[in-house]
Amino acid sequence: MKKVTGIGGIFFKCKDPQGIKDWYSKNLGIATDEYGTSFEWRQAEDGIQKGFTAWSPFPATTGYLDPSPKDFMINYRVENIVWLVDQFRKDGVTVLDEIETFEYGKFVHIIDPEGNKIELWEANDEEYDKIVGARIK
């Protein structure tokens, strides 16, 4: 069974999230909304099915990346988050929270050996497609 299937998102702290979004929009042509943007792409196994990778600047004071002291977090797309969390627990991987379920997917957070918080996302791309604001195709 596949574990990680791709990058689900990049999240990072910055002093001025709106200023950063404006700079990226002006200088790199990245359309943004209140969360950042989403890069839309097609699934390798099914060229019709969409997939998404999020890009989101957070305020420097956010607690969302805690308990990691790092200024970034990577979100990885996964296939079967329930099975994966079960494997993590068997292998002694630190699982920070319980799986949360939303219309657009399931999420859980783990910590790697160097203290990096990692977000895992079992995506429901059809539902995510309905709610995403800014996107890059």
Number of C-alpha atoms within 10 A of each C-alpha: 7 8 13 18 12 15 16 23 21 16 20 19 20 17 12 13 19 18 12 15 21 17 13 15 14 11 8 9 11 20 18 20 15 12 18 23 24 26 17 17 15 13 12 10 7 8 10 10 12 15 22 26 20 19 21 21 22 22 14 13 10 12 12 15 22 14 12 17 11 14 16 19 20 19 23 21 25 20 17 16 21 15 11 17 20 12 12 14 11 9 9 8 15 15 18 15 10 11 15 11 12 11 12 18 17 19 22 20 19 17 16 12 8 8 13 19 26 20 21 25 28 21 23 15 17 14 13 18 16 9 11 16 15 15 19 14 8
